[in-house]
């Protein structure tokens, strides 16, 4: 009977464990140094904001694991010995495996800033991070967040919910404009400032200054300003958590290098989720994708490969969703910060400046390639279908009501969108 060891208890590792159990009687051990039980990482912010307790973020009761014969081990792995097929733990003990699945996730980026490791500084990725944020933000007046993006805006909302003043240092000229097109980036930039968040664009962190007790007192920016604060949140992206694999023989670059079957260069060693880097990314996808649903899909795919037949990881049409304070965001297909040569777009924004729709389509054939939507909910299945079947953009606009997923009695914008499209786009 195979001995499957899964390192990491996030969505990727736990999905793999559950699916392997459904299809086999293999021995399964899940090792994690973060928490004893699997929890929903995307719910961390809601624990801090008081909407949930930690126990509410666990999708399964604690007895689930014993019932399904999935052994949980709360331990830190220091080294992988591929010759002996062993994991060396921080206490010196060794755990053997027949098949190893690396699902070790990411860590918050640090770029050598002076003071980045002092008390009062934290990332926002793990449960220990949340515990640090809880401890360091008690009774403070201001927090400084370094780095724009989805994690940064989550942390800003968390602090804002406790009436803590927030200064946001973002190196870009407009919020998240390395991902969002100019119009959408401008909309979110305005919205952040409307919420009385001190957003400082084209500004980077230079130094974190300690007080007499070695705790955060202030930060100094690249523009020479000193900002007093009691907490600094480092949210300048994340990177695969792979330092412990140095000299292991497992091939890495930015992440753990894998092929289309999630196989590494070492037999019986696989990598999935945030830590995995595709040598040949499927379609137009990025080599490393740190997204919840792709991690789940990789876990499902790999389980089938291990228990049944080899199955390629094929995630399909890109999709993501998030929330920028009060404004919900969805993206479908391929919407780049800057249009490609063969692309054209249509943009609509409502009079409040808090809702918008962007359609990207092929310049020659006019079929839909991607869609961004803020403040309006669209049906995932409909948008995915239209992109897959290369639906003509004019037909998309005509049938937009079919995709609307807003609750009953919400204001409808399809007629307004259609009117602007017909005036602006001539074929």
N, C-alpha and C positions, 0 to 999 in steps of 0.2 A: 504494500500500500504506500503510495507516494506521501511524502512529508512536505506539505506546502507551508512556507513561511512568508508572511506578508509584512514588510516593514513600512509602517505608516497606517493610521486608522482614520484617514479622511475619506471623502466620498469615493475615491478611486479604489483604495485598498479594501474598504468594507464592501463595496459593490462586487469586487472580484471574489471576496470571501463568501458572500451570500450566494452568488451564482455558481461558484465551484461546489458549494454544499448542495445546491439543488440538483447538480448533475453527477455527483460522485460521493464516495465514502472516504475520500482522502482525509488525512489528518491535516488540520488547518490551525496555524498559530498566527495571531496578529500581534506585532510588537509596536509599541509607541511610548515615547518618553513625554509626550505632551499631556495626555489625559488617559484615564483608565478606559473610558467608554467613548464611542463614536458620538459626535455632536455635530450640529449644523453650523458650520463656520460662518455662513452668511447671516446668522442670527446674533452674532456677538454684539453688534451695536445695540440691539434691542434689549439685551440684558442690562447694559450700562444705562440705557434710557428708561428702564423701569417697566418696559412692556412685557418682559418675560423673565423667568428665573432660569438658571443654568439647567435644571432638571427638565424644563420644558423644551430645551433644544435637542434632547436626545430622542431620535426617531424610534428607538426600540427600548423596551423595558430592560432593566439590568439582567433579568433572568433569561432573556432571549438567547444570549451567547452560549450559556451552558446547555440550554434546551437544544440548540442547533449544533452542538459540539464544535464550537469555534472557541479555541483557547485564547484568552487575552493576557498579554504580558506587558506590564508597565516598566519599561527599562530603556536605557540608552545604549545604542550600538555605536561602538568606536571604530570598528573595522570589519571589512568583509574579506574573508580568506577563501578565495575561489578554489584553491588547490585542495583544501580540506573540506570545502563546502560547509563552512562554519561562519557564524556571526560572533564576533568577540564583543562582549558587553563591557560597560564601564567598570563593573565590579570584577572583571577578569574572567567571568564565566563564559562558556561558549555554547551556542545553540546551533545544532546541525540542521541541514535542509537537503531535500532532493531537488526542489524547485524554489527559487527565490523571486519574489515580486517586490520591486522597489517602488514604493508609492509615498516617498518621503516629503513631497510638497515643496514649499518655498520658504524663504526667509526674507525679512525686510532688508532693503539695500542700505548700506552705509558707505560713504565715500571718503572716509578718513577725515571727517570734520573734527577739529579740536573740541573735546568735550562730549563727543557722541556717545560715550559709554557711562556718563555720570548719572547719578540718581536724578530722576525727573525727566529722563529721556526714554522714549519707547517707540517701537513700531506698532502697527495695528494689523496683525495677521493671526496670531495664535491666542489660545486661551490664557497662557501666562502673560502675554501682552495686555490682554484685557484686565487681568489682575493688577498689573503695574499701572495701567492708566487709571484704574479705580483708586489706587493708593496715592498716586502722584497728583491727582487733580482735586483732592479734597481741599476745600477752603482756599482755592487759588482764584485770582481775579482774571488772569489772562493766560491763554495757551497759544503757542506758535506752532503751526503745521508747515512742514517743509515738503513741497512737492505736490503738484496737482494730479488729478486723476480720480478714479473711483474710490480708492481707499482714503485718500485725503478728504474728499467731500463727505464721506461717511463719518470720519473723525470730527470734522467741522460741525456736522449736525449733532453728534453726540455731545460735544462741549456746549454747543449752542443750547441744547435742551436743558442744561443745568445753569443757564444764564452766565456762562463763562465767556468773556470776550475772546474773540478769535482773530489772530493775524495769520494770514495765509500767504506763504512765500512761494511764488510760482515763477519759474525761469522763462516760460513761454510769453509771447506777446499777447495772448488771449487764452482763456482757460481751456486746456486739453486740445489745443489746436493742432497738435501732432497726430491726433486721432479724428477729431471732428472737423468738418468743413467750416469755413469762416462764419457763415450765418448761424449755424447751430452753436458754435463756440461763443459767438457774441451774445446770443440769447442766454446761455448759462452764465457767462461772465456778469451780465446785468443782474440776473436772478440772485447770484451769490451776494452781490453788493446791496441789492434790495433787502436782503436779510441782515444787513448791518454787520457783515463780516468784512474785516479789513483785508481785502485782497490786494496784494502787491505784486504786480506783474513785472516781468523782466528783472526779478530779484531773486538772488540765491543766498543760501546760508554760508557765512564765512566762518563763524566761530560760536560755540556755546560757552557762556561765561558762568563760572560757579560762584556761589556765595561762600561765606566763611566755613560752612559745614560741608562743602563739596557737593551741594545740590544746585540745580539750575537757578540762576538769578536773572539771566537775560540772554539774548542772542545779538550778534553783530551780523548785519547783512552785507552783501557784496557792494551795496551803495554807501556803506559806512554808517548806517543808522543802527543805534542800539535800542532794542525793544525789551523792556522789562517783562518777565513772564515767570510762571511757576512750573510750566510743563512744556516740553518740546516733543511733538509727534513727527517721527520720520516716516514719511509716506511717499518717498521718491522711488516707487516701484518695488518689486520683489524679484528675487532670482532663485533658481533651483537650489535646494538644500543638499549640496553634493560634496562638501568639503571632506567628509569622512571617507569618501571613495578614492581619495588621492593614493596612488601607488597600489590600488587594489587589482589593477588589470582590466577593470571595466572602463570602456572607452567613454570619455566625456568631452564636451566642449562647453557651451553655456549650460547645457543640461546633460542628462544621460542619453547618449546617442542610441536610437532605436530604428528598426526598419518598420515596414508596414504591418508586421505581426507583433509589434511591441517587443521584439527580441533585441537584446544587446549583443555585443560581440562575444559574450561568454555563454556557452551552452547552459540551458536551464536557468538563466537569469534574465528577467524581464523588467521593464520600467513603464509606468503608467502615470497619468495625471500631470500635475504642475512641474514635476522634476524631469519629465521626458522631453527629449528633443528629437524631432523627426529628421532623419537624414534627407528624406525626400518628402516634404509636406504634401498631404493630399490636396489637390486643386490649388486654390489661391490662399490656402490657410498658412498661418505662420508656423515656423518650426517648433516654437514653444507656445502653448496656449494654456493660460492659467484661468480656466473657466470651469464652473461647477459641472455643467451638463456634459462637457467633453470628457471630464474625468470619469463620470459615471459610464459613459459610452465605452471608454477604453477598458474599464473594469469588466463590463459585460462581454466585450469582444475577446479579451484575453482569457476569461474563464472558459469560453467556448473552445478556444484554441487548445487550452490545457486539457480539457475534459473530452472533447469531441474531435473536431478536425480544425486544421489551421484556417483562421478567418482573418481577412484583412480589416484593419481599422478604417472605416469609411464614414466620417462624420456628416457628410452632406453639406447643405447650405448653411453658411455662417449665420448665427443668431446670438444676440446678447440682449440683456435688459438690466437696467439699473435705476437709481433714483437720485436726482440732484435736489436735495432738500425736498420741496413740495412737488417738483416736476418729475414725472416718470419718463423713462427713455427706453425705446426699443430700436434695435437695428436688425435688418434682415438682408442677407446677400452681401454685396460688396459695395460699400460706400467709403471711399478713401478721403483723406483730408484734402487732396487735390485731384481733380478729374484727370483721367487718363486720356490719351489722344483720341481714342475711339468712343469716348463717352460724352454725354450731354446730361444736363440735369434740369429739374423743375423744383422750385422752392416756393412754399406758401407759409405765411406766418399770420396768426390772427392779430386783431387790433390791440390785444392786451400785451402782446410780446411774450406770452408764456406757453403758447402752443405753436407747433410747426410741423410741416411734413416736407421731406426731401425725397424725390424720386430720381434715381440715376438710371439712364437707359442707353442702349447702344445707339450711337450717332447715325449709323447707316440703316440698320434693320429695325430700330425703334423698340426693341424688346426690353422689358424691365430687367435690370441687373441688381438693383439694391434699393433699400428704403430706410430712411431715418425718420422716427416720429417721436415728438416730445409732447407730453400732456394729453395725448389721445391714445387709447388702447386699440390695437389691431389684432386680428386673429392670426396666430402663428401658422396654423395649418393652411389658411388661405394664402398668406404671403409666400410661404414656402412653395406652394403649388404653382403660383403665378410665376415665380422666378425660375423654377425647374422647367416649366413648359414654355418659357420665353414669351410670355404674354405681351402683346403690344401695349405700350404705355398709355395710349389713348383709351384702350379697352379697360385698363386698370383703373383709370380715373372715372370712367363711366360706371364701373361696377364697385367703386370703393365702399359703398354701403354694405356690401357683402362681407367685407373684411372688418367692419367696425365691431369692436368688442366692449365699448363703453356701456355702463349700466343704463337701464331704461330711464327716461326723463333727462338724461344728460343732453346738453346742446349738441346738435349735429352740424358738422361743417362741410359735408360733402358737396352741397350746392355751391358754396362759396369757393371751395377748392376747384371744382369743375369750371366755374366761371373764369377764374384767374388763369387756369391752364389753357382754356380755349382762346383767351386773349393773348397770352404770352407765347404759346407754342403753336407754330404753324408748320404743317407738313406739306 
